Amino acid sequence: MRRRAVIALFALGLASGAGMAIGLVGVLATSSDAGSTASSGVTRTPRAERFEGSLMPPGVRAPDFALHDQDGGRVSMRALRGRPAIVTFLYTTCEESCPAQAQQIKLGLDRLGEDLPALAVAVKPETDTPANAQRFLREQGMVGRMDIALGSRTELEPVWKGFAIQPQLAGAEHQARTVLIDARGYQRVGFPIDQLTPERLAKDARTLLAEARGAPAPG
């Protein structure tokens, strides 16, 4: 019945002008989608209105790991659950993309108005030593606001694989990506470095915080 109605209205539009036909078909398509959504009981929030970053595939957990940070403390993905968290990937002797990543996260947390757990996973273990990691955090003004997960290449490889990250290689730059993890430990939103801004990071972090607290997502 719906298909016959669309065909009839399209024919009517051809008699009155192509523009009218397109408009009528568009209205019917929208009505059809709305009816389908209502009948399924699922409320769909348009992606553009909800998140600024790229949505990750649903149901992908952040990989569990237990590593040491720059101060010798233990860091794990499990310990971050219960609140949204920021995970990024950098190396501590980098002078270009990595300081920019750290600064975007710093300004994003400032804009958010509260600190979330923020963790950088080392991608060049040969030079990512505790001393270099401490120096990097001091230079970026991120002491106490972000930790750097360190380890051997063998220890770090499962983490890189779990986040689909290429580490720093002799002939290739690492993937400078930042991921927002929700309170349940799922990867939700990703930002390549060229799409990461403090405003976008803060907005998506705020949305995940509201979700975790059971509050309506901010508009």
Secondary structure, 3 states (H helix, E strand, C coil): CHHHHHHHHHHHHHHHCHHHHHHHHHHHHHHHHHHHHHHHCCCCCCHHHHCCCEECCCCCECCCCEEECCCCCEEEHHHHCCCCEEEEEECCCCCCHHHHHHHHHHHHHHHHCCCCCEEEEECCCCCCCHHHHHHHHHHCCCCCCCEEEECCHHHHHHHHHHCCCCCCECCECCCCEEEEECCCCEEEEEEEHHHCCHHHHHHHHHHHHHHHHCCCCCC
